[in-house]
Amino acid sequence: MNDKIINSELDAIQEPITNAPPEVKQIIAQVLNLEKAKLYLKSPRNINEEILQIIKNVIQ
């Protein structure tokens, strides 16, 4: 029974992402890839600017 509760909670958490428009999904995927690429850095620099650039590119 706990598995059903956990699965329904997980579905509720993921619902906004799974139902998002393609543009939003594209932004999410690119930002996740950017964050993965910078994980090894002690203090990733310019990540905010890069995220902003991703958003601008997808919107245009």
C-alpha positions as CSV (number, residue, x, y, z in Angstrom):
1,M,0.0,0.0,0.0
2,N,2.9,2.4,0.7
3,D,4.1,1.9,-2.8
4,K,0.8,3.1,-4.2
5,I,1.0,6.2,-2.1
6,I,4.6,6.9,-3.1
7,N,3.7,6.4,-6.7
8,S,0.7,8.7,-6.6
9,E,2.8,11.4,-4.8
10,L,5.5,11.0,-7.4
11,D,3.0,11.3,-10.2
12,A,1.6,14.5,-8.6
13,I,5.1,16.0,-8.3
14,Q,6.0,15.1,-12.0
15,E,2.6,16.1,-13.4
16,P,3.5,19.8,-14.2
17,I,6.6,18.6,-16.0
18,T,5.0,15.8,-18.0
19,N,2.1,18.1,-19.1
20,A,4.3,21.1,-19.9
21,P,4.5,22.4,-23.4
22,P,7.4,21.2,-25.6
23,E,9.3,24.5,-25.1
24,V,9.3,24.2,-21.4
25,K,10.4,20.5,-21.6
26,Q,13.2,21.7,-23.9
27,I,14.3,24.4,-21.4
28,I,14.3,21.8,-18.5
29,A,16.3,19.3,-20.5
30,Q,18.9,21.9,-21.5
31,V,19.2,23.3,-18.0
32,L,19.7,19.8,-16.5
33,N,22.4,19.1,-19.1
34,L,24.1,22.4,-18.2
35,E,24.0,21.6,-14.5
36,K,25.4,18.1,-15.1
37,A,28.2,19.6,-17.0
38,K,29.1,21.9,-14.2
39,L,28.8,19.5,-11.3
40,Y,32.5,18.9,-11.1
41,L,33.2,22.6,-10.6
42,K,33.7,23.9,-7.0
43,S,31.9,27.1,-7.9
44,P,30.2,27.1,-11.3
45,R,30.4,30.5,-12.8
46,N,28.0,32.2,-15.2
47,I,25.4,29.5,-14.8
48,N,22.7,32.1,-14.4
49,E,23.7,33.8,-17.6
50,E,23.8,30.5,-19.4
51,I,20.3,29.5,-18.2
52,L,19.0,32.9,-19.3
53,Q,20.6,32.3,-22.7
54,I,18.9,28.9,-23.0
55,I,15.5,30.4,-22.2
56,K,16.0,33.2,-24.7
57,N,17.1,30.8,-27.4
58,V,14.0,28.5,-26.9
59,I,11.6,31.4,-26.8
60,Q,12.9,33.0,-30.0
